Amino acid sequence: MDTEQHTPRRSRIAILWRGDAAARREATPHNNRFVRVFEALEASGIEACPVVYDESFADAVRDQLLTMDGVLVWVDPIHQGKTRAALDPLLREVASKHPTQHPWVSAHPDVILKMGVKEVLYRTRHLGWGADTHRYATADAFRAEFPSRLRTGGPRVLKQNRGNGGQGVWKVEALPNADATVRVLHALRGSQPEEMPLDAFIAHCEPYFGWGGCIIDQAFQPRLPEGMIRCYVSGSKVAGFGHQLIKALIPPPPEGPDAPEAQPGPRIMHGPDAPQFRTLRRLMEDEWIPQLMATLVIDEASLPVIWDADFLYGPRDADGADTYVLCEINASSCFAIPDEAPAAIAQTVKERVRRSMESVR
């Protein structure tokens, strides 16, 4: 009779981010910005492994990921001219390689295409976080519909479907007595307002249809200078908040776009129990996240292990209370995160691992 004691194998989770060959060789759990996430996973009894990705050694990354029980991905849609065009098919392949024992991927590329793109603003516009939002599916529709909407609806904010860091996000205003000319301001840091023919601006935006498939058009929110609230979520539970006085889409001061006065304020992090965001947390957990899942057909086990919803303050209601307007969901590379978030990530990962193990028994 075999009386040898067998210690159960610890689950192995990859933490994947973009870097070069040198970064891949030198990566450890302790020498990168995700060190607190590594520590939280280790404290939960999970072995966390660094995996640095680049297209030039994608095959080695694929082989490494296939030895894991799960993959946590932090890669922006656009980074120094590189996209996820090669990474996403790799992740899909890894997640489906073995029908009964494949590693799960968070966030899965198919989930990102549902919730981590600007189109989610249009698809969920009926939720309590919605605003005056439109979608242009083709360049012809954009050229035909946008000018009249701009003239009648006040300043608009246009957003390419996939992007980060303000790339492809524009505030557009019609000029008085000049239907053919607009004032535009790019959300990229250092941008300044520019006046140009409306036709020229429309032509400038048309390449966005090739990359992201559509352009989303929202009404500009006048309370933008009061800051943006970033609601961090792990699975379906709020993990914290960040509040920042942003300067994107706000004209720079007379000192210029590089002056200290033009720089965004620090993002002040708060835990999930922050009293000033109690109402927003209740709305997210009790109403908006369940409605998001139903609208996009995403089950709870497929929600990203860490994601965030960015809100601007909307018009005050009849009682003078704040309302909130969703301006973006980040699911590809949500970082930096509040101090409380690594423990929330570890708890969600532990639950995903348990479910995955039960499914293959």
Kinemage of the C-alpha trace (Angstrom):
@kinemage 1
@onewidth
@group {chain A} dominant
@subgroup {mainchain}
@vectorlist {calphas} color= white
{ca met a 1} P 0.000 0.000 0.000
{ca asp a 2} L 1.314 3.426 -0.950
{ca thr a 3} L 1.419 5.485 2.263
{ca glu a 4} L 3.464 8.358 0.849
{ca gln a 5} L 1.995 11.780 1.595
{ca his a 6} L 1.415 13.872 -1.536
{ca thr a 7} L 1.372 17.649 -1.253
{ca pro a 8} L -1.188 19.181 -3.626
{ca arg a 9} L 0.392 21.153 -6.425
{ca arg a 10} L 0.095 24.889 -5.970
{ca ser a 11} L -1.775 26.710 -8.685
{ca arg a 12} L 0.455 28.690 -11.040
{ca ile a 13} L -0.724 32.045 -12.363
{ca ala a 14} L 1.150 34.053 -15.003
{ca ile a 15} L 1.305 37.826 -14.753
{ca leu a 16} L 1.953 39.048 -18.296
{ca trp a 17} L 3.093 42.475 -19.437
{ca arg a 18} L 4.892 43.909 -22.467
{ca gly a 19} L 8.670 44.277 -22.576
{ca asp a 20} L 11.812 43.461 -24.528
{ca ala a 21} L 14.075 40.408 -24.425
{ca ala a 22} L 16.242 41.866 -21.660
{ca ala a 23} L 13.188 42.551 -19.497
{ca arg a 24} L 12.047 38.960 -20.072
{ca arg a 25} L 15.399 37.521 -18.982
{ca glu a 26} L 15.600 39.677 -15.879
{ca ala a 27} L 11.967 39.546 -14.714
{ca thr a 28} L 11.302 38.337 -11.181
{ca pro a 29} L 8.235 38.726 -8.943
{ca his a 30} L 10.055 41.520 -7.099
{ca asn a 31} L 11.516 43.860 -9.735
{ca asn a 32} L 8.420 45.201 -11.512
{ca arg a 33} L 5.410 47.408 -10.847
{ca phe a 34} L 3.164 44.423 -10.071
{ca val a 35} L 5.148 43.388 -6.988
{ca arg a 36} L 2.159 43.915 -4.639
{ca val a 37} L 0.010 41.683 -6.823
{ca phe a 38} L 2.705 38.986 -6.755
{ca glu a 39} L 2.873 39.278 -2.967
{ca ala a 40} L -0.905 39.045 -2.541
{ca leu a 41} L -1.107 35.943 -4.726
{ca glu a 42} L 1.757 34.288 -2.861
{ca ala a 43} L 0.049 35.085 0.460
{ca ser a 44} L -3.030 33.268 -0.878
{ca gly a 45} L -1.022 30.141 -1.624
{ca ile a 46} L -0.777 30.766 -5.363
{ca glu a 47} L 2.500 30.687 -7.289
{ca ala a 48} L 2.707 33.811 -9.444
{ca cys a 49} L 5.111 33.770 -12.407
{ca pro a 50} L 6.327 36.805 -14.379
{ca val a 51} L 5.867 36.533 -18.155
{ca val a 52} L 7.161 39.359 -20.357
{ca tyr a 53} L 5.656 39.477 -23.849
{ca asp a 54} L 6.762 40.812 -27.201
{ca glu a 55} L 5.872 39.739 -30.713
{ca ser a 56} L 9.491 38.760 -31.380
{ca phe a 57} L 9.359 35.902 -28.867
{ca ala a 58} L 5.640 35.135 -28.907
{ca asp a 59} L 6.183 31.377 -29.397
{ca ala a 60} L 8.173 31.140 -26.163
{ca val a 61} L 5.455 33.060 -24.332
{ca arg a 62} L 2.779 30.721 -25.716
{ca asp a 63} L 4.684 27.650 -24.514
{ca gln a 64} L 5.132 29.205 -21.077
{ca leu a 65} L 1.468 30.134 -20.723
{ca leu a 66} L 0.349 26.615 -21.557
{ca thr a 67} L 2.033 25.427 -18.337
{ca met a 68} L -0.086 27.794 -16.214
{ca asp a 69} L -3.480 27.515 -14.564
{ca gly a 70} L -4.382 31.116 -15.333
{ca val a 71} L -3.056 34.271 -16.974
{ca leu a 72} L -3.467 37.872 -15.776
{ca val a 73} L -2.745 40.273 -18.645
{ca trp a 74} L -1.634 43.897 -18.394
{ca val a 75} L -1.063 45.082 -21.994
{ca asp a 76} L -2.426 48.360 -23.400
{ca pro a 77} L -4.331 48.387 -26.719
{ca ile a 78} L -1.715 50.768 -28.147
{ca his a 79} L 1.831 51.116 -26.780
{ca gln a 80} L 4.638 52.909 -28.618
{ca gly a 81} L 3.067 52.067 -31.951
{ca lys a 82} L 2.422 48.411 -31.095
{ca thr a 83} L -1.080 46.946 -30.755
{ca arg a 84} L -2.546 43.698 -29.444
{ca ala a 85} L -3.140 42.369 -32.988
{ca ala a 86} L -0.795 39.405 -32.404
{ca leu a 87} L -1.275 39.010 -28.657
{ca asp a 88} L -5.048 38.583 -28.674
{ca pro a 89} L -5.058 35.537 -31.022
{ca leu a 90} L -2.279 34.023 -28.904
{ca leu a 91} L -4.363 34.444 -25.743
{ca arg a 92} L -7.422 32.968 -27.441
{ca glu a 93} L -5.361 29.971 -28.511
{ca val a 94} L -3.959 29.479 -25.021
{ca ala a 95} L -7.402 29.718 -23.438
{ca ser a 96} L -8.835 27.066 -25.776
{ca lys a 97} L -5.841 24.758 -26.279
{ca his a 98} L -7.049 21.940 -24.076
{ca pro a 99} L -10.832 21.519 -23.804
{ca thr a 100} L -10.708 20.300 -20.177
{ca gln a 101} L -7.506 21.728 -18.747
{ca his a 102} L -6.800 25.050 -20.415
{ca pro a 103} L -5.604 28.113 -18.499
{ca trp a 104} L -8.170 30.833 -18.083
{ca val a 105} L -7.225 34.293 -19.286
{ca ser a 106} L -8.130 37.610 -17.679
{ca ala a 107} L -9.145 39.737 -19.297
{ca his a 108} L -10.001 37.421 -22.198
{ca pro a 109} L -9.754 39.281 -25.536
{ca asp a 110} L -13.401 38.495 -26.325
{ca val a 111} L -14.487 40.053 -23.029
{ca ile a 112} L -12.354 43.118 -23.761
{ca leu a 113} L -14.104 43.489 -27.127
{ca lys a 114} L -17.421 43.597 -25.270
{ca met a 115} L -16.672 45.857 -22.313
{ca gly a 116} L -13.188 47.363 -22.746
{ca val a 117} L -13.935 49.390 -25.870
{ca lys a 118} L -15.694 52.719 -26.287
{ca glu a 119} L -18.649 51.024 -27.982
{ca val a 120} L -19.746 49.905 -24.512
{ca leu a 121} L -20.827 53.518 -23.917
{ca tyr a 122} L -23.362 53.152 -26.709
{ca arg a 123} L -24.486 49.623 -25.874
{ca thr a 124} L -25.120 50.544 -22.218
{ca arg a 125} L -26.482 54.047 -22.758
{ca his a 126} L -29.829 52.939 -21.275
{ca leu a 127} L -28.217 52.242 -17.897
{ca gly a 128} L -28.206 54.863 -15.162
{ca trp a 129} L -24.670 55.828 -16.120
{ca gly a 130} L -25.650 56.644 -19.719
{ca ala a 131} L -25.703 59.996 -21.493
{ca asp a 132} L -26.517 61.422 -24.941
{ca thr a 133} L -24.466 58.867 -26.903
{ca his a 134} L -24.324 57.895 -30.573
{ca arg a 135} L -22.383 55.397 -32.666
{ca tyr a 136} L -21.057 55.847 -36.202
{ca ala a 137} L -20.475 52.451 -37.784
{ca thr a 138} L -19.002 53.740 -41.046
{ca ala a 139} L -17.160 56.774 -42.341
{ca asp a 140} L -20.149 57.593 -44.551
{ca ala a 141} L -22.502 57.612 -41.553
{ca phe a 142} L -20.087 59.800 -39.616
{ca arg a 143} L -19.828 62.314 -42.441
{ca ala a 144} L -23.602 62.381 -42.929
{ca glu a 145} L -24.790 62.553 -39.317
{ca phe a 146} L -22.158 64.264 -37.210
{ca pro a 147} L -22.348 67.850 -38.589
{ca ser a 148} L -26.043 68.328 -37.798
{ca arg a 149} L -25.655 66.723 -34.366
{ca leu a 150} L -22.778 69.061 -33.588
{ca arg a 151} L -24.787 72.127 -34.587
{ca thr a 152} L -27.837 71.176 -32.506
{ca gly a 153} L -26.389 69.258 -29.571
{ca gly a 154} L -23.627 71.517 -28.291
{ca pro a 155} L -19.997 70.447 -27.799
{ca arg a 156} L -19.355 66.745 -28.453
{ca val a 157} L -16.635 64.284 -27.473
{ca leu a 158} L -15.595 61.790 -30.167
{ca lys a 159} L -13.783 58.586 -29.232
{ca gln a 160} L -12.143 55.933 -31.368
{ca asn a 161} L -13.288 52.498 -30.303
{ca arg a 162} L -9.949 51.188 -29.038
{ca gly a 163} L -7.184 53.258 -27.531
{ca asn a 164} L -5.658 54.536 -24.312
{ca gly a 165} L -3.944 57.610 -22.933
{ca gly a 166} L -6.321 59.989 -24.700
{ca gln a 167} L -5.374 58.763 -28.190
{ca gly a 168} L -8.224 59.338 -30.621
{ca val a 169} L -10.410 61.267 -28.141
{ca trp a 170} L -11.485 64.763 -29.222
{ca lys a 171} L -13.645 67.590 -27.942
{ca val a 172} L -15.350 69.255 -30.903
{ca glu a 173} L -17.217 72.584 -30.827
{ca ala a 174} L -19.053 74.399 -33.588
{ca leu a 175} L -17.965 78.012 -33.945
{ca pro a 176} L -20.629 80.739 -33.965
{ca asn a 177} L -21.631 81.841 -37.452
{ca ala a 178} L -19.202 79.379 -39.024
{ca asp a 179} L -20.876 76.052 -39.726
{ca ala a 180} L -17.950 74.860 -41.822
{ca thr a 181} L -15.302 75.466 -39.111
{ca val a 182} L -14.839 73.759 -35.755
{ca arg a 183} L -12.623 74.086 -32.724
{ca val a 184} L -11.062 70.757 -31.725
{ca leu a 185} L -8.938 69.673 -28.770
{ca his a 186} L -7.203 66.284 -28.619
{ca ala a 187} L -7.139 64.541 -25.223
{ca leu a 188} L -3.435 63.708 -25.563
{ca arg a 189} L -1.345 65.554 -22.994
{ca gly a 190} L 0.209 68.733 -24.399
{ca ser a 191} L -2.522 69.332 -26.980
{ca gln a 192} L -3.868 72.793 -27.719
{ca pro a 193} L -7.188 73.885 -29.251
{ca glu a 194} L -7.123 74.181 -33.016
{ca glu a 195} L -9.605 75.605 -35.497
{ca met a 196} L -10.025 73.776 -38.778
{ca pro a 197} L -12.597 73.051 -41.485
{ca leu a 198} L -15.139 70.490 -40.318
{ca asp a 199} L -14.582 68.422 -43.462
{ca ala a 200} L -10.862 68.258 -42.733
{ca phe a 201} L -11.468 67.089 -39.183
{ca ile a 202} L -13.903 64.410 -40.344
{ca ala a 203} L -11.305 63.174 -42.841
{ca his a 204} L -8.705 63.113 -40.057
{ca cys a 205} L -10.914 60.779 -37.993
{ca glu a 206} L -11.826 58.363 -40.783
{ca pro a 207} L -8.815 56.027 -40.169
{ca tyr a 208} L -10.344 55.205 -36.776
{ca phe a 209} L -12.892 53.039 -38.569
{ca gly a 210} L -10.119 50.782 -39.837
{ca trp a 211} L -8.602 50.253 -36.391
{ca gly a 212} L -11.561 50.136 -34.054
{ca gly a 213} L -14.548 49.673 -36.326
{ca cys a 214} L -16.589 52.660 -35.135
{ca ile a 215} L -16.550 56.112 -33.548
{ca ile a 216} L -18.520 56.922 -30.399
{ca asp a 217} L -20.011 60.379 -29.927
{ca gln a 218} L -20.993 61.669 -26.459
{ca ala a 219} L -22.227 65.022 -25.217
{ca phe a 220} L -19.472 66.976 -23.480
{ca gln a 221} L -19.926 67.003 -19.702
{ca pro a 222} L -19.580 70.565 -18.298
{ca arg a 223} L -18.510 69.296 -14.847
{ca leu a 224} L -15.325 67.794 -16.307
{ca pro a 225} L -13.106 70.272 -14.362
{ca glu a 226} L -14.390 68.720 -11.107
{ca gly a 227} L -12.424 65.603 -11.937
{ca met a 228} L -12.804 61.985 -12.951
{ca ile a 229} L -13.714 59.151 -10.580
{ca arg a 230} L -12.132 55.813 -11.406
{ca cys a 231} L -14.034 52.911 -9.864
{ca tyr a 232} L -11.790 49.824 -9.582
{ca val a 233} L -13.553 46.468 -9.729
{ca ser a 234} L -12.362 42.898 -9.181
{ca gly a 235} L -14.825 40.531 -10.772
{ca ser a 236} L -18.161 42.021 -9.730
{ca lys a 237} L -17.051 43.726 -6.490
{ca val a 238} L -15.706 47.251 -6.099
{ca ala a 239} L -12.060 47.192 -4.969
{ca gly a 240} L -11.456 50.929 -4.545
{ca phe a 241} L -11.639 54.357 -6.108
{ca gly a 242} L -9.355 56.998 -7.548
{ca his a 243} L -10.244 60.688 -7.935
{ca gln a 244} L -8.178 62.915 -10.199
{ca leu a 245} L -8.447 66.466 -11.458
{ca ile a 246} L -7.746 65.677 -15.083
{ca lys a 247} L -6.814 68.244 -17.706
{ca ala a 248} L -7.633 66.284 -20.858
{ca leu a 249} L -10.158 68.164 -23.063
{ca ile a 250} L -9.686 71.305 -20.955
{ca pro a 251} L -7.934 74.160 -22.823
{ca pro a 252} L -4.484 74.816 -21.353
{ca pro a 253} L -3.856 78.032 -19.370
{ca pro a 254} L -2.118 81.051 -20.915
{ca glu a 255} L 1.199 79.671 -19.667
{ca gly a 256} L 0.893 76.856 -22.233
{ca pro a 257} L 0.300 73.075 -22.258
{ca asp a 258} L 3.648 72.293 -20.620
{ca ala a 259} L 3.207 74.675 -17.685
{ca pro a 260} L 2.657 73.241 -14.189
{ca glu a 261} L -0.870 74.671 -14.209
{ca ala a 262} L -1.716 72.498 -17.236
{ca gln a 263} L -0.700 69.204 -15.649
{ca pro a 264} L -3.283 66.835 -14.148
{ca gly a 265} L -3.466 66.544 -10.408
{ca pro a 266} L -2.433 63.347 -8.636
{ca arg a 267} L -4.917 60.494 -8.570
{ca ile a 268} L -5.982 60.244 -4.931
{ca met a 269} L -6.701 56.617 -4.113
{ca his a 270} L -9.422 55.441 -1.754
{ca gly a 271} L -10.537 52.053 -0.492
{ca pro a 272} L -13.887 50.506 -1.431
{ca asp a 273} L -15.533 51.847 1.747
{ca ala a 274} L -14.723 55.522 1.071
{ca pro a 275} L -17.803 57.418 2.333
{ca gln a 276} L -17.811 60.005 -0.464
{ca phe a 277} L -18.291 57.197 -3.012
{ca arg a 278} L -20.741 55.058 -1.055
{ca thr a 279} L -23.604 55.828 -3.452
{ca leu a 280} L -21.471 55.053 -6.511
{ca arg a 281} L -20.387 51.725 -5.009
{ca arg a 282} L -23.993 50.747 -4.304
{ca leu a 283} L -25.039 51.666 -7.838
{ca met a 284} L -22.173 49.684 -9.335
{ca glu a 285} L -22.583 46.497 -7.307
{ca asp a 286} L -26.369 46.403 -7.015
{ca glu a 287} L -27.468 47.815 -10.365
{ca trp a 288} L -24.965 48.732 -13.032
{ca ile a 289} L -22.595 45.736 -13.011
{ca pro a 290} L -25.471 43.201 -13.114
{ca gln a 291} L -27.107 45.233 -15.902
{ca leu a 292} L -23.789 45.432 -17.772
{ca met a 293} L -23.403 41.647 -17.567
{ca ala a 294} L -26.952 41.076 -18.828
{ca thr a 295} L -26.605 43.589 -21.681
{ca leu a 296} L -23.242 42.290 -22.902
{ca val a 297} L -23.922 38.602 -22.076
{ca ile a 298} L -20.921 38.210 -19.770
{ca asp a 299} L -21.119 35.801 -16.847
{ca glu a 300} L -19.521 36.704 -13.532
{ca ala a 301} L -16.688 34.181 -13.919
{ca ser a 302} L -15.634 35.923 -17.160
{ca leu a 303} L -15.464 39.447 -15.747
{ca pro a 304} L -11.860 40.697 -15.611
{ca val a 305} L -9.978 40.038 -12.389
{ca ile a 306} L -9.252 43.775 -12.332
{ca trp a 307} L -10.977 46.461 -14.394
{ca asp a 308} L -12.151 50.004 -13.904
{ca ala a 309} L -15.021 52.246 -14.895
{ca asp a 310} L -14.243 55.947 -15.343
{ca phe a 311} L -16.974 58.412 -14.430
{ca leu a 312} L -17.486 62.135 -14.833
{ca tyr a 313} L -19.933 64.065 -12.726
{ca gly a 314} L -23.231 64.478 -14.551
{ca pro a 315} L -25.949 67.061 -13.850
{ca arg a 316} L -27.126 67.205 -10.250
{ca asp a 317} L -30.514 65.620 -9.684
{ca ala a 318} L -33.637 67.350 -8.333
{ca asp a 319} L -32.351 66.942 -4.758
{ca gly a 320} L -28.944 68.373 -5.607
{ca ala a 321} L -27.178 65.004 -5.433
{ca asp a 322} L -24.441 64.034 -7.865
{ca thr a 323} L -25.106 61.843 -10.865
{ca tyr a 324} L -22.415 59.957 -12.762
{ca val a 325} L -21.725 59.543 -16.481
{ca leu a 326} L -19.586 56.668 -17.728
{ca cys a 327} L -16.829 57.850 -20.058
{ca glu a 328} L -14.696 54.698 -20.379
{ca ile a 329} L -14.116 51.149 -19.142
{ca asn a 330} L -10.537 49.902 -18.938
{ca ala a 331} L -10.131 46.134 -19.071
{ca ser a 332} L -6.854 45.629 -20.957
{ca ser a 333} L -4.339 47.160 -18.548
{ca cys a 334} L -5.814 48.580 -15.362
{ca phe a 335} L -2.913 50.025 -13.380
{ca ala a 336} L -2.006 51.805 -11.023
{ca ile a 337} L -4.475 50.441 -8.472
{ca pro a 338} L -5.467 51.252 -4.878
{ca asp a 339} L -3.607 49.637 -1.991
{ca glu a 340} L -6.638 47.443 -1.283
{ca ala a 341} L -6.840 46.066 -4.827
{ca pro a 342} L -4.067 43.399 -4.771
{ca ala a 343} L -5.838 41.511 -1.961
{ca ala a 344} L -9.110 41.741 -3.900
{ca ile a 345} L -7.348 40.422 -7.023
{ca ala a 346} L -5.905 37.512 -5.055
{ca gln a 347} L -9.313 36.638 -3.634
{ca thr a 348} L -10.909 36.688 -7.087
{ca val a 349} L -8.077 34.604 -8.563
{ca lys a 350} L -8.402 32.071 -5.735
{ca glu a 351} L -12.108 31.708 -6.495
{ca arg a 352} L -11.434 31.357 -10.249
{ca val a 353} L -8.834 28.664 -9.575
{ca arg a 354} L -11.263 26.762 -7.346
{ca arg a 355} L -13.979 26.875 -9.993
{ca ser a 356} L -11.546 25.809 -12.701
{ca met a 357} L -10.370 22.827 -10.655
{ca glu a 358} L -13.954 21.760 -9.941
{ca ser a 359} L -14.854 21.943 -13.635
{ca val a 360} L -12.217 19.347 -14.614
{ca arg a 361} L -12.928 16.817 -11.901
